[in-house]
Amino acid sequence: MKYFKYHAIGNDYIVINPKDTSTSLSIEQIKKICHRNFGVGSDGILYGPFESDKGQFSLRILNPDGSEAEKSGNGLRIFSRYLWDMQLVKEEQFTIETLGGLVKSSVSHDGKTVRVEMGKVSFQSSKIPVTGEPREVISENITVDNKAFTFCAATIGNPHCVITLPEITPELAKQYGHLIETHELFPNRINVQFMKVLDRENIQLEIWERGAGYTLASGSSSSAAAAVANRLGLCDSSITVHMPGGNILIEISEDFSIKMTGSVTKVAEGIMSEEMFISEQ
Ligand SMILES: N[C@@H](CCC[C@H](N)C(=O)O)C(=O)O
């Protein structure tokens, strides 16, 4: 099975074109492909392109645990670069349909920089979703393992829980991320960001992704966290998001529409051995 691997500031994805697969990918195949030891290894799979009646292409976004995500910012930036590299697009701007809505991509610098218009962020509980009365989920409380946090929740197609703290560490994300991800408040689970506001134009994140765990960067997380920082009045409308893997620029409109810009790097292309799927490991 042919594959292409890229990373977007350390958030790495494997692109598999459905024309290179005889059947749709099973959950077991997805888990094996993404496994860092027994497979190629990645933070997820970008399965596409498929036809779309809403955009020029459609894309399926698969997490390493086999779950399917509504949207992926870095995944969309990587897939846009793949379409450009494969000459499946002639123009520098094009649209991609995801389960979480239609996005517009713009590639530049021969695909090494990609901007995605990600859609609008919503804080509405019914859209995220978060259990309880319909409301904007702003500055609410959650306790996991006897540790209390104040959080905001948002969706940009996929769900996010943003916790603002004076100091953040990778250990914090690794200790509490899964407990928050799977909390009963969040019927579809949730991506978790621990956010330190550096100034009105810069935030820092540590990220625990739904279905993927600790990652070095996340585009949809950057979009949601920046929108929360702006909604809380802590940041202006152009925010650089600093993550362990690198930085993303987020631009927020008055209606919380998001433009996300960052780099994409090609890592490899190759053929996966069928033996990998047969092995018990
Ligand atoms: N890394 C992605 C997010 C991928 C999907 C996420 N794990 C989810 O399940 O919503 C990004 O860059 O946004």
PDBQT file of the ligand as one rigid body, heavy atoms in Angstrom, charges set to zero:
ROOT
HETATM    1  N1  LIG A 301      -3.886  17.163  14.949  1.00  0.00    +0.000 N 
HETATM    2  C1  LIG A 301      -5.109  17.649  14.386  1.00  0.00    +0.000 C 
HETATM    3  C2  LIG A 301      -6.352  17.183  15.154  1.00  0.00    +0.000 C 
HETATM    4  C3  LIG A 301      -6.716  15.803  14.706  1.00  0.00    +0.000 C 
HETATM    5  C4  LIG A 301      -8.073  15.405  15.128  1.00  0.00    +0.000 C 
HETATM    6  C5  LIG A 301      -8.230  15.378  16.645  1.00  0.00    +0.000 C 
HETATM    7  N2  LIG A 301      -7.367  14.361  17.213  1.00  0.00    +0.000 N 
HETATM    8  C6  LIG A 301      -9.686  15.055  16.940  1.00  0.00    +0.000 C 
HETATM    9  O1  LIG A 301      -9.999  13.866  17.181  1.00  0.00    +0.000 OA
HETATM   10  O2  LIG A 301     -10.495  15.991  16.869  1.00  0.00    +0.000 OA
HETATM   11  C7  LIG A 301      -5.095  19.136  14.127  1.00  0.00    +0.000 C 
HETATM   12  O3  LIG A 301      -4.026  19.624  13.719  1.00  0.00    +0.000 OA
HETATM   13  O4  LIG A 301      -6.144  19.788  14.257  1.00  0.00    +0.000 OA
ENDROOT
TORSDOF 0
